[in-house]
Structures are given as C-alpha cells and as structure tokens.
Amino acid sequence: PSHGKPVLLYDLKCSGSQAYLKLASEVIQREKRLRAA
C-alpha cells in the first residue's frame, strides 16, 4: 500500500495478507518436516 505500512499492518484481513500468511505457514511446516526427517 501507498500508506508506508507493510500489508500485514495495513490490512491483515485482505486477500493479499491472507495469501502471504498461508504461504508462510506452508513454508514453516515444510521446514519442520524436513528437519524431523
């Protein structure tokens, strides 16, 4: 956004924020599985 804030602070519920959080969660879960293997 042009308001000088990261999207997660500007609008946590917008589709872009939600997609980013979902991606971050998937990356973290994959990393946990790889480290456990």
SULURFEN-V461942 format. One record per backbone hydrogen bond with DSSP energy under -0.5 kcal/mol. NH is the residue of the N-H (numbers start at 1). CO is the residue of the C=O. E is the energy in kcal/mol with one decimal. If there is no record, write none. Layout:
BEGIN
{{NH/CO/E} {NH/CO/E}}
END
This chain:
BEGIN
{{4/1/-0.8} {9/6/-1.2} {10/6/-2.3} {11/7/-2.7} {14/11/-1.3} {18/14/-2.4} {19/15/-2.4} {20/16/-2.2} {21/17/-2.5} {22/18/-2.1} {23/19/-2.4} {24/20/-2.7} {25/21/-2.2} {26/22/-2.2} {27/23/-2.5} {28/24/-2.3} {29/25/-2.5} {30/26/-2.4} {31/27/-2.3} {32/28/-2.3} {33/29/-2.2} {34/30/-2.5} {35/31/-2.2} {36/32/-1.7} {37/33/-1.2}}
END
